[in-house]
């Protein structure tokens, strides 16, 4: 379980102004964060079970003024809005799992645990591995009941590097802050884990959040499938 110190370090990160705001160039829309995605379903009930039982989303109150069926869920800092299709028979059938299809991706704590759990639930999936500059990224893809693709990955291993040369110069401090934020959150998580494992040694004081960490882009909350450590999945 992650301590409140760890959560505060992650939640308090934000580049270029108030908390939660990302790096924003002049003239673009004043966006703050991703709020939700909407998915049209054959059966709201079936999709609701999938997103709660498989992905761990929590049903939340939906405005009663809506005159159509649906459900709202929330977790990991984003919402999922399920919409009942007016013509379920017109929706395309679930096809082959293609990692290049439209999808939503979730960072996780243990790819091994995710794979094991999918096998236990009988959910078909495919795996992919990406290597970039000596960094390995593992990916698992599978479908929801309507064929919308879900990815689980450890993509957070890759650094976020702006492509434009002018952005690289303007955002260099932000890149440093990104690394500092992740280090601060990771350090706090290690302390929390050590405290849980030891019942003799007095708890260590919370790891202070550095100024750099308090100003960087927030890391996505990980899907807590297991307490075991992450392991690289072989693509052989």
C-alpha positions as CSV (number, residue, x, y, z in Angstrom):
1,X,0.0,0.0,0.0
2,X,1.3,3.4,-0.9
3,X,1.7,5.9,1.9
4,X,0.0,9.3,1.9
5,X,3.4,10.9,1.4
6,X,3.9,9.0,-1.8
7,X,0.4,10.0,-3.1
8,X,1.0,13.6,-2.1
9,X,4.3,13.6,-4.1
10,X,2.5,12.2,-7.2
11,X,-0.6,14.4,-6.9
12,X,1.4,17.6,-6.3
13,X,3.4,17.4,-9.4
14,X,2.7,19.8,-12.3
15,X,4.8,21.7,-14.7
16,X,4.3,25.3,-15.5
17,X,1.9,26.7,-12.9
18,X,-0.8,25.2,-10.7
19,X,-1.0,21.6,-9.7
20,X,-2.3,19.2,-12.3
21,X,-1.4,21.5,-15.3
22,X,0.9,20.2,-18.0
23,X,3.5,21.9,-20.1
24,X,1.4,24.3,-22.3
25,X,2.6,26.5,-25.2
26,X,1.1,30.0,-25.7
27,X,-2.1,30.1,-27.6
28,X,-3.3,26.5,-27.1
29,X,-6.5,25.6,-25.2
30,X,-6.1,25.9,-21.4
31,X,-6.4,22.2,-20.6
32,X,-5.6,20.7,-17.2
33,X,-5.8,16.9,-17.5
34,X,-7.7,14.0,-19.0
35,X,-11.1,13.7,-17.4
36,X,-12.8,10.6,-18.9
37,X,-13.3,8.5,-22.0
38,X,-16.7,7.4,-23.3
39,X,-17.4,3.9,-24.7
40,X,-20.5,2.8,-26.5
41,X,-21.6,-0.6,-25.3
42,X,-23.8,-3.4,-26.4
43,X,-24.6,-4.0,-22.7
44,X,-23.8,-1.5,-20.0
45,X,-24.2,-4.3,-17.4
46,X,-21.6,-6.5,-19.1
47,X,-19.2,-3.7,-19.6
48,X,-19.7,-2.5,-16.0
49,X,-18.7,-6.0,-14.7
50,X,-15.6,-5.9,-16.9
51,X,-14.3,-2.5,-15.9
52,X,-15.0,-3.2,-12.2
53,X,-13.9,-6.9,-11.9
54,X,-11.0,-6.8,-14.3
55,X,-9.6,-3.3,-14.3
56,X,-10.7,-2.2,-10.8
57,X,-12.8,0.9,-11.6
58,X,-15.4,2.0,-9.1
59,X,-18.9,3.0,-10.1
60,X,-19.8,6.6,-9.2
61,X,-23.0,8.6,-9.3
62,X,-24.2,9.6,-12.7
63,X,-26.4,12.7,-13.3
64,X,-30.0,11.7,-13.0
65,X,-31.1,14.2,-15.7
66,X,-29.7,11.9,-18.5
67,X,-32.5,10.3,-20.5
68,X,-30.4,7.4,-21.8
69,X,-28.8,4.4,-20.2
70,X,-25.2,4.3,-19.1
71,X,-22.8,4.2,-16.1
72,X,-19.9,6.2,-14.8
73,X,-16.8,4.7,-13.2
74,X,-13.6,6.2,-11.8
75,X,-10.1,5.2,-10.8
76,X,-6.5,5.9,-11.5
77,X,-7.3,9.6,-11.9
78,X,-9.6,9.2,-14.9
79,X,-13.2,8.3,-15.6
80,X,-14.9,5.7,-17.8
81,X,-18.3,6.7,-19.1
82,X,-20.3,3.7,-20.5
83,X,-23.1,4.5,-23.0
84,X,-25.8,2.0,-23.9
85,X,-25.9,1.7,-27.7
86,X,-29.2,2.5,-29.3
87,X,-28.6,-0.2,-31.9
88,X,-26.4,-2.9,-30.3
89,X,-26.6,-5.1,-33.4
90,X,-24.9,-2.4,-35.5
91,X,-21.7,-2.5,-33.4
92,X,-18.8,-4.3,-35.0
93,X,-18.0,-7.8,-33.7
94,X,-14.9,-8.3,-31.6
95,X,-12.1,-9.2,-33.9
96,X,-8.4,-10.1,-33.8
97,X,-6.4,-8.3,-31.1
98,X,-4.4,-5.7,-33.1
99,X,-2.0,-3.6,-31.0
100,X,-2.2,-0.9,-33.6
101,X,-6.0,-0.4,-33.1
102,X,-7.4,2.5,-31.0
103,X,-6.9,1.7,-27.3
104,X,-6.4,3.1,-23.8
105,X,-3.3,2.2,-21.9
106,X,-2.7,1.7,-18.2
107,X,0.6,1.7,-16.3
108,X,0.9,-1.2,-13.9
109,X,3.1,-2.4,-11.1
110,X,3.6,-6.0,-12.2
111,X,3.3,-7.3,-15.7
112,X,3.7,-10.9,-14.5
113,X,0.7,-10.5,-12.2
114,X,-1.4,-9.0,-14.9
115,X,-0.6,-11.9,-17.3
116,X,-1.4,-14.5,-14.6
117,X,-4.7,-12.8,-13.7
118,X,-5.8,-12.6,-17.4
119,X,-5.0,-16.3,-17.7
120,X,-7.1,-17.1,-14.6
121,X,-10.0,-15.2,-16.0
122,X,-9.7,-16.7,-19.4
123,X,-9.3,-13.4,-21.2
124,X,-7.3,-13.7,-24.5
125,X,-4.4,-11.3,-24.9
126,X,-1.3,-10.7,-26.9
127,X,2.1,-9.5,-25.8
128,X,4.6,-7.1,-27.3
129,X,8.0,-5.8,-26.2
130,X,9.6,-2.6,-27.2
131,X,13.3,-1.9,-26.8
132,X,14.6,1.7,-27.0
133,X,18.1,2.7,-26.0
134,X,18.5,-0.3,-23.7
135,X,15.1,0.3,-22.0
136,X,12.6,-2.5,-22.2
137,X,8.8,-1.8,-22.3
138,X,6.4,-4.7,-21.9
139,X,2.9,-4.5,-23.3
140,X,-0.2,-6.7,-23.0
141,X,-3.3,-6.1,-25.2
142,X,-6.8,-7.5,-24.7
143,X,-10.4,-6.5,-25.5
144,X,-13.3,-5.3,-23.4
145,X,-16.7,-7.0,-24.0
146,X,-17.3,-4.8,-27.1
147,X,-13.9,-5.2,-28.7
148,X,-12.4,-1.9,-27.4
149,X,-8.8,-2.6,-26.8
150,X,-7.0,-2.2,-23.4
151,X,-3.3,-2.0,-23.0
152,X,-1.4,-2.7,-19.8
153,X,2.2,-1.7,-19.9
154,X,5.3,-0.4,-18.0
155,X,5.6,2.4,-20.5
156,X,6.7,4.7,-17.7
157,X,10.1,3.2,-18.1
158,X,10.6,5.5,-21.2
159,X,11.6,9.1,-20.6
160,X,9.3,11.9,-21.9
161,X,11.4,13.9,-24.4
162,X,10.0,16.8,-26.5
163,X,10.8,16.5,-30.2
164,X,11.0,20.1,-31.3
165,X,14.4,21.7,-30.8
166,X,12.9,24.9,-29.5
167,X,10.7,22.9,-27.1
168,X,13.8,21.0,-25.9
169,X,15.4,24.3,-25.0
170,X,12.3,25.7,-23.4
171,X,11.3,22.6,-21.5
172,X,14.7,21.4,-20.4
173,X,13.9,22.2,-16.7
174,X,10.6,20.3,-17.1
175,X,12.5,17.2,-18.2
176,X,14.7,17.4,-15.1
177,X,11.6,17.9,-13.0
178,X,10.0,14.8,-14.5
179,X,12.9,12.7,-13.4
180,X,13.0,14.3,-10.0
181,X,9.3,13.7,-9.5
182,X,9.6,10.0,-10.3
183,X,12.6,9.6,-8.0
184,X,10.8,11.3,-5.1
185,X,7.7,9.1,-5.5
186,X,9.8,6.0,-5.8
187,X,11.8,6.9,-2.8
188,X,8.7,7.5,-0.7
189,X,7.3,4.1,-1.9
190,X,10.4,2.3,-0.9
191,X,10.3,3.8,2.6
192,X,6.6,2.9,2.9
193,X,7.3,-0.7,1.9
194,X,10.2,-1.0,4.4
195,X,7.9,0.3,7.2
196,X,5.3,-2.4,6.3
197,X,7.8,-5.2,6.3
198,X,9.4,-4.2,9.6
199,X,7.5,-4.5,12.9
200,X,10.6,-3.8,15.1
201,X,12.3,-0.9,13.5
202,X,10.5,2.4,14.3
203,X,8.9,4.1,11.2
204,X,11.2,6.3,9.3
205,X,10.1,9.9,8.8
206,X,8.4,10.7,5.5
207,X,10.6,11.3,2.5
208,X,10.4,15.1,1.8
209,X,9.1,16.1,-1.6
210,X,11.7,18.2,-3.3
211,X,10.8,21.5,-5.0
212,X,11.5,19.9,-8.4
213,X,9.3,17.0,-7.6
214,X,6.5,19.3,-6.6
215,X,6.5,21.0,-10.0
216,X,6.6,18.1,-12.4
217,X,4.0,16.3,-14.5
218,X,2.0,13.8,-12.4
219,X,2.7,10.2,-12.8
220,X,-0.3,7.9,-13.6
221,X,-1.6,5.8,-10.8
222,X,-0.6,2.2,-11.3
223,X,-3.0,-0.6,-11.4
224,X,-2.5,-2.5,-8.2
225,X,-2.8,-6.1,-9.2
226,X,-0.3,-7.5,-6.8
227,X,2.3,-6.5,-4.2
228,X,5.0,-8.5,-6.0
229,X,7.7,-6.7,-7.8
230,X,7.6,-6.0,-11.5
231,X,9.4,-8.4,-13.9
232,X,10.3,-8.1,-17.6
233,X,8.2,-10.4,-19.7
234,X,10.3,-12.3,-22.3
235,X,9.1,-11.8,-25.9
236,X,10.8,-15.0,-27.0
